[in-house]
Amino acid sequence: MEPENGMNGSQMGLPLGEWQNSFELMYRSLKYTQIWIVQFKILHFITATREKLFQWNIVESDVCTFCNEHIETLPHLLVECEVVKLFWIDLQLWLYERTDILIDLNVREIIIDFQDKKFITFNAVYLLAKKYYIKMFL
């Protein structure tokens, strides 16, 4: 399943097999169509970031809404932005307090989910967090 713009997870340093497996994990983690749509858009790089809105002449700038320093690409918006990192750190600490499992977050876990099937509950939480984050702030 290739995204419309030709990009996929392997072009961000993510193994193509893991990127493709993330679709199966998404469907097994939650049975909620709206979350599937959000994750589908993320996996296919079709989320309307400021970079894309600027290219379409919808906004006047492609600079990140949160940090006002970098171009708001999807990887920047979900992972790299210093302001957004606080969201993921807070979620990581919240999960640790409740499970005693500390997970080192990186691009793979945030964008394509955990590949280890024993973390299916974590995948569900991260899918819900991405839906919340995308819907609240974009």
MODELLER restraints for C-alpha pairs under 7 A, 6 or more apart:
rsr = mdl.restraints
at = mdl.atoms
rsr.add(forms.Gaussian(group=physical.xy_distance, feature=features.Distance(at['CA:2:A'], at['CA:8:A']), mean=6.74, stdev=0.5))
rsr.add(forms.Gaussian(group=physical.xy_distance, feature=features.Distance(at['CA:3:A'], at['CA:44:A']), mean=4.44, stdev=0.5))
rsr.add(forms.Gaussian(group=physical.xy_distance, feature=features.Distance(at['CA:4:A'], at['CA:44:A']), mean=6.92, stdev=0.5))
rsr.add(forms.Gaussian(group=physical.xy_distance, feature=features.Distance(at['CA:7:A'], at['CA:45:A']), mean=6.98, stdev=0.5))
rsr.add(forms.Gaussian(group=physical.xy_distance, feature=features.Distance(at['CA:8:A'], at['CA:44:A']), mean=6.50, stdev=0.5))
rsr.add(forms.Gaussian(group=physical.xy_distance, feature=features.Distance(at['CA:9:A'], at['CA:15:A']), mean=6.75, stdev=0.5))
rsr.add(forms.Gaussian(group=physical.xy_distance, feature=features.Distance(at['CA:9:A'], at['CA:16:A']), mean=6.12, stdev=0.5))
rsr.add(forms.Gaussian(group=physical.xy_distance, feature=features.Distance(at['CA:9:A'], at['CA:19:A']), mean=5.39, stdev=0.5))
rsr.add(forms.Gaussian(group=physical.xy_distance, feature=features.Distance(at['CA:10:A'], at['CA:16:A']), mean=4.85, stdev=0.5))
rsr.add(forms.Gaussian(group=physical.xy_distance, feature=features.Distance(at['CA:14:A'], at['CA:108:A']), mean=6.52, stdev=0.5))
rsr.add(forms.Gaussian(group=physical.xy_distance, feature=features.Distance(at['CA:18:A'], at['CA:115:A']), mean=6.82, stdev=0.5))
rsr.add(forms.Gaussian(group=physical.xy_distance, feature=features.Distance(at['CA:19:A'], at['CA:112:A']), mean=6.08, stdev=0.5))
rsr.add(forms.Gaussian(group=physical.xy_distance, feature=features.Distance(at['CA:22:A'], at['CA:112:A']), mean=5.50, stdev=0.5))
rsr.add(forms.Gaussian(group=physical.xy_distance, feature=features.Distance(at['CA:22:A'], at['CA:113:A']), mean=6.34, stdev=0.5))
rsr.add(forms.Gaussian(group=physical.xy_distance, feature=features.Distance(at['CA:26:A'], at['CA:36:A']), mean=6.75, stdev=0.5))
rsr.add(forms.Gaussian(group=physical.xy_distance, feature=features.Distance(at['CA:29:A'], at['CA:120:A']), mean=5.68, stdev=0.5))
rsr.add(forms.Gaussian(group=physical.xy_distance, feature=features.Distance(at['CA:29:A'], at['CA:121:A']), mean=6.83, stdev=0.5))
rsr.add(forms.Gaussian(group=physical.xy_distance, feature=features.Distance(at['CA:29:A'], at['CA:123:A']), mean=6.18, stdev=0.5))
rsr.add(forms.Gaussian(group=physical.xy_distance, feature=features.Distance(at['CA:29:A'], at['CA:124:A']), mean=5.06, stdev=0.5))
rsr.add(forms.Gaussian(group=physical.xy_distance, feature=features.Distance(at['CA:30:A'], at['CA:124:A']), mean=5.93, stdev=0.5))
rsr.add(forms.Gaussian(group=physical.xy_distance, feature=features.Distance(at['CA:35:A'], at['CA:127:A']), mean=6.55, stdev=0.5))
rsr.add(forms.Gaussian(group=physical.xy_distance, feature=features.Distance(at['CA:35:A'], at['CA:128:A']), mean=6.80, stdev=0.5))
rsr.add(forms.Gaussian(group=physical.xy_distance, feature=features.Distance(at['CA:35:A'], at['CA:131:A']), mean=5.96, stdev=0.5))
rsr.add(forms.Gaussian(group=physical.xy_distance, feature=features.Distance(at['CA:38:A'], at['CA:131:A']), mean=6.03, stdev=0.5))
rsr.add(forms.Gaussian(group=physical.xy_distance, feature=features.Distance(at['CA:41:A'], at['CA:47:A']), mean=5.36, stdev=0.5))
rsr.add(forms.Gaussian(group=physical.xy_distance, feature=features.Distance(at['CA:42:A'], at['CA:111:A']), mean=7.00, stdev=0.5))
rsr.add(forms.Gaussian(group=physical.xy_distance, feature=features.Distance(at['CA:43:A'], at['CA:112:A']), mean=6.87, stdev=0.5))
rsr.add(forms.Gaussian(group=physical.xy_distance, feature=features.Distance(at['CA:45:A'], at['CA:74:A']), mean=6.85, stdev=0.5))
rsr.add(forms.Gaussian(group=physical.xy_distance, feature=features.Distance(at['CA:49:A'], at['CA:72:A']), mean=6.08, stdev=0.5))
rsr.add(forms.Gaussian(group=physical.xy_distance, feature=features.Distance(at['CA:49:A'], at['CA:73:A']), mean=6.05, stdev=0.5))
rsr.add(forms.Gaussian(group=physical.xy_distance, feature=features.Distance(at['CA:49:A'], at['CA:74:A']), mean=6.31, stdev=0.5))
rsr.add(forms.Gaussian(group=physical.xy_distance, feature=features.Distance(at['CA:50:A'], at['CA:62:A']), mean=4.80, stdev=0.5))
rsr.add(forms.Gaussian(group=physical.xy_distance, feature=features.Distance(at['CA:50:A'], at['CA:63:A']), mean=6.78, stdev=0.5))
rsr.add(forms.Gaussian(group=physical.xy_distance, feature=features.Distance(at['CA:50:A'], at['CA:64:A']), mean=6.84, stdev=0.5))
rsr.add(forms.Gaussian(group=physical.xy_distance, feature=features.Distance(at['CA:50:A'], at['CA:72:A']), mean=5.44, stdev=0.5))
rsr.add(forms.Gaussian(group=physical.xy_distance, feature=features.Distance(at['CA:51:A'], at['CA:62:A']), mean=4.57, stdev=0.5))
rsr.add(forms.Gaussian(group=physical.xy_distance, feature=features.Distance(at['CA:51:A'], at['CA:71:A']), mean=6.37, stdev=0.5))
rsr.add(forms.Gaussian(group=physical.xy_distance, feature=features.Distance(at['CA:51:A'], at['CA:72:A']), mean=5.41, stdev=0.5))
rsr.add(forms.Gaussian(group=physical.xy_distance, feature=features.Distance(at['CA:51:A'], at['CA:73:A']), mean=5.71, stdev=0.5))
rsr.add(forms.Gaussian(group=physical.xy_distance, feature=features.Distance(at['CA:53:A'], at['CA:59:A']), mean=5.74, stdev=0.5))
rsr.add(forms.Gaussian(group=physical.xy_distance, feature=features.Distance(at['CA:54:A'], at['CA:60:A']), mean=6.16, stdev=0.5))
rsr.add(forms.Gaussian(group=physical.xy_distance, feature=features.Distance(at['CA:54:A'], at['CA:61:A']), mean=5.84, stdev=0.5))
rsr.add(forms.Gaussian(group=physical.xy_distance, feature=features.Distance(at['CA:54:A'], at['CA:62:A']), mean=5.36, stdev=0.5))
rsr.add(forms.Gaussian(group=physical.xy_distance, feature=features.Distance(at['CA:62:A'], at['CA:71:A']), mean=5.46, stdev=0.5))
rsr.add(forms.Gaussian(group=physical.xy_distance, feature=features.Distance(at['CA:62:A'], at['CA:72:A']), mean=6.02, stdev=0.5))
rsr.add(forms.Gaussian(group=physical.xy_distance, feature=features.Distance(at['CA:63:A'], at['CA:69:A']), mean=6.36, stdev=0.5))
rsr.add(forms.Gaussian(group=physical.xy_distance, feature=features.Distance(at['CA:63:A'], at['CA:70:A']), mean=5.50, stdev=0.5))
rsr.add(forms.Gaussian(group=physical.xy_distance, feature=features.Distance(at['CA:63:A'], at['CA:71:A']), mean=4.48, stdev=0.5))
rsr.add(forms.Gaussian(group=physical.xy_distance, feature=features.Distance(at['CA:63:A'], at['CA:72:A']), mean=5.50, stdev=0.5))
rsr.add(forms.Gaussian(group=physical.xy_distance, feature=features.Distance(at['CA:64:A'], at['CA:70:A']), mean=5.67, stdev=0.5))
rsr.add(forms.Gaussian(group=physical.xy_distance, feature=features.Distance(at['CA:64:A'], at['CA:71:A']), mean=5.51, stdev=0.5))
rsr.add(forms.Gaussian(group=physical.xy_distance, feature=features.Distance(at['CA:64:A'], at['CA:72:A']), mean=4.30, stdev=0.5))
rsr.add(forms.Gaussian(group=physical.xy_distance, feature=features.Distance(at['CA:66:A'], at['CA:83:A']), mean=6.18, stdev=0.5))
rsr.add(forms.Gaussian(group=physical.xy_distance, feature=features.Distance(at['CA:67:A'], at['CA:81:A']), mean=6.68, stdev=0.5))
rsr.add(forms.Gaussian(group=physical.xy_distance, feature=features.Distance(at['CA:67:A'], at['CA:82:A']), mean=6.94, stdev=0.5))
rsr.add(forms.Gaussian(group=physical.xy_distance, feature=features.Distance(at['CA:67:A'], at['CA:83:A']), mean=6.13, stdev=0.5))
rsr.add(forms.Gaussian(group=physical.xy_distance, feature=features.Distance(at['CA:78:A'], at['CA:84:A']), mean=6.84, stdev=0.5))
rsr.add(forms.Gaussian(group=physical.xy_distance, feature=features.Distance(at['CA:79:A'], at['CA:85:A']), mean=6.37, stdev=0.5))
rsr.add(forms.Gaussian(group=physical.xy_distance, feature=features.Distance(at['CA:79:A'], at['CA:107:A']), mean=6.25, stdev=0.5))
rsr.add(forms.Gaussian(group=physical.xy_distance, feature=features.Distance(at['CA:96:A'], at['CA:102:A']), mean=5.30, stdev=0.5))
rsr.add(forms.Gaussian(group=physical.xy_distance, feature=features.Distance(at['CA:113:A'], at['CA:123:A']), mean=5.74, stdev=0.5))
rsr.add(forms.Gaussian(group=physical.xy_distance, feature=features.Distance(at['CA:114:A'], at['CA:123:A']), mean=6.15, stdev=0.5))
